[in-house]
């Protein structure tokens, strides 16, 4: 691993298939070992150890962050993998690499663990607020649809379906048994006419984007 600006080698990961397999096996044992160490502290250690092993030529950072989330789910600290820890790491990338290096050189585990605990805390707060914002947007959209859509068309199930993912199409309404094909297309056009959805032609298909939800998820 080299400094992108100077080209100076800052860390040389272990090499050789047998050694890498042994190190990964040791890490796997540590991950699954039952002990009294707080899972969030183990999370910091696991991530650092995986990055130090550096088993792949590319994608080690992404893989390490996926392992983070899966470990939180395994430890029942998350029901779903919805915490985006990469956001904090990307925003504090210099500290991330500096502290990883410090663990290897000194080693200074305390500073690294505190950094990772702060990452979890900040990301959890951000995610919680985003969930609140999605619920608020859903309530706002339900009220708008109820007041502006024809009575025969308004359905709470229909509006909630628009929040399952940022885009919708006729087939999704059909599969959810909310409408048949012709009616589904009409529903989507009505929702576009009152500003809830915006259509985009993709090939031969019309996709309808829930713009406010998309913007919220992209922010």
C-alpha positions, 0 to 999 in steps of 0.5 A: 500500500502506497501514499497516493501523493508521494508514492511512498510505501506505507504498509506491506501486507502479508503474502502467500496463500497459506499465510493468508488462509491461516490469518483469515482462519484466525480472524474467523475464529476471533469473530465467532468466539464467545467472550465478554468483549463489547461487540462494538470494540470487537467490530473495530478490531475485526475491521483493522485485522481484516484490512491488515491481512489485505487478502485481495488485490482490490476491494478490501475496503469495501469487503471490510465494511460489508463484514462490519455490517454483517457482524452487527447483524450477527450480534443482534445490534441491527435487524437489517443492514441499514447503517452506512458506515462507509459515509463516515469513513469517506468523510474522514478518510485521512483519519481512517488511513492514519489511524489504521497505520498507527495501529500497525506502527505503535500500536495504538489501539485506543485511538483507533477504537474510539474513532470506530465507536464515533463512526458507529454513533454518528452513522446511527444518528444519521440513519435514525434521522433519515428514517424519521424523515422518510416517515414524515415524507410518507405522512406528507405524501399520504395527505397530499394524495388523499386531498388531490387524488380522486376518491376512487383511486386513493389507497393507503396501500398504493402510497406506501408501495411508492416508498418500498423503493425510489421508483415504480412501474405498472408491473409493481402495482400489478404484482402487489394486486393494487391494480390491473395493467390498464388501471395501474398505468392510469394510477401512475399517470395520476400520481405524476399529475399531482407531482408525487411521481416523475416519469422517465422512459427507459427503453420501451418502459416507463419508470416513475420516480418518487423524486422526494424519496430519491432526493432524501436517500441521495442526500 
